[in-house]
Amino acid sequence: MVSKIRKNIMREDVELPRKKSKVLMNILWEAQEKYGYLSEHVLKQISVEHKIPIAKLWGVVKFYSMFRTEPVGKYVIEICSSPSCVLNGSNTLEEVLKNEIGARTGQTSKDRLFTLYKTSCIGLCDEAPAMLINGKPYTKLTEARIKKIIAKLREKANANIEKN
């Protein structure tokens, strides 16, 4: 039988890497929030400041789809590609999105307003098809609804430009 001390030591050994990973994820997330994406320059700074090998940073950034290594549009659209969404027409709606924003999946529109990504399940299967725009969920999508959402976002962006 393992003693209490040994159990605590074992638990700490297992939890320690997780804590370091959480810190790394937070560092990367904060940098992305500040700069909009994680450029090579930003990653090199993080590497030097936190003494983390650049290869490890690139590995984490490329593994997690929430991290961006290229500039993105004002509105980041993530259309769900889970089985439930696909069965409810998300592939067709992805084509509608491409046409409406003028960019392919994984790209940013020329006006830099929209970036389109495909993502795995976003947990809204009961309201499929679904997408996120800057983290805000849009569910029970139709072609008409997508066109309306994109038109409103364009209108909002144009209104903000006119104010400035």
N, C-alpha and C positions, 0 to 999 in steps of 0.2 A: 504494500500500500504506500502511496506517495504522501509524504508529509505536507502539511499546510504551507510551509516555507517553500518547498519544492514546487507545489502547485502555483503559488504566487510568482515564483521566478519563471516558470513555464508560461504563465499567462502574460507576464510582462514581455517576455521574448516574442510572443506572438503578436501582441498589441503594438509594440514599438514600431515596426515597419509601417503599420497602418497609420499611426500618428504622423510619421514622416510623410507618407503619401498624402494625407489630408493637408498638411502644411504646403506641400508642393502644389497640389491642386489649387489651393487658395491663392498662392503666389501667382500662378499662371492665370487664374480667373481674374484676379485684380488687375494684372497687367493688360489682359485683353479688354477689360472694361474701360481702362484708362486710354488705351491706344486704338481700340477698335478691332485689332487683330494682333497676332504674335509674329512680328517680323523677325528675321534672322538677327538683326541688331538688338532687339529687345531680349531675345533668348540668350544672346551672348552676354548681355548685361546681367541677366538673372544668374547665368552660369558663374560669372565672376563673383558677384555679390554674395551668392549663397553657397559657393563652392560645390556646385552640382555639375557633373559632367554634361556637356552640351548634347552628347549622344542620348543620355537619359532623358533630357528635356524634349528632344525631338521625338523620342519613342513615345513619351506620354502624350505629347501634342498630336501626333499622328494617330494614336490609338483611340483617343476620345473624340467623337465627332463634334462635341460642343466647342472645341478649340478651332480657331481659324488662323491660317497662315497667310491669307491674302486679304486685302481690303474687301469689305462687304458693303452692300447697299444700306440705305437708311432702314429699310424693312427687310428682315431676314425671314423668308418663308420656308417652312419645313413641312412638306406634305408627307403624311404617314403612308408607309408601304407595308403595313402589317397585313396578314391574310384577310382580316375582317374588312379593312379599308379597300384592299384590292378587289375583293369580292363585291364591294359596294361601289366600285367605279373610280377609285382614286387614280388609276393609270390614265383614264380618259381625262379626268380633271387636271392631272399634271400637264397634259397637252394644252388644255385650255389656259392654264397658268402661264406656260411658256409663250403662247401667243399673246396673252394680255400684257405681260411684262416685257416681252421682247428679249428674252434670254433663255438659254438652255439650262437644264439641271446642272448645278455646280457652278453656275456663272452669275455674274452681276449684269444688270441691264445697263445700256449705254448711258442713260440718265443718272445712273448710280443710285436709283431709288430702291431697286429690288434685287435681292439675291435669292435664288431658288435652290433648295436642297431637298433630297429625299431622305427620310429618316425612318428608323424602325419604330415599333409600336410606341405610341405616346399615351397609351392607357385610356383611350376614349372609344374603345371598340363598340360599346353599346350605342354610340352616336356617330358611327362611321357613315361616310368617309370624313376624315378630319385633317386639320393642319394647324400649325402654330405660326403666328406672325409675331416676331419679337417676343416669343414665349407665351403669347395670348392665344388660347384655343379657339378655333372656329370649327363647328361640328355640323353634321347633317348637310354637307356641302352639295351643291348642285352647280351646274354650269352658270346659271343666271346669278346665283348667290356669289360665286367667285368673281364674276364680272363686276358686280355691285361693290364688293369689298375692295377690289383693286381700284375702281373708279373713285371711291371715297378716300382711299389712301393717297391717290394722286392729287385729288382736290385739296386735301389737308396739307400736303407738301407744297403745292402751289400757293396756297394761302399764306403759309409760313414764309415763303420766298418773297411774296409781295409785301409782307409786313416789314421785312428787313430791307 
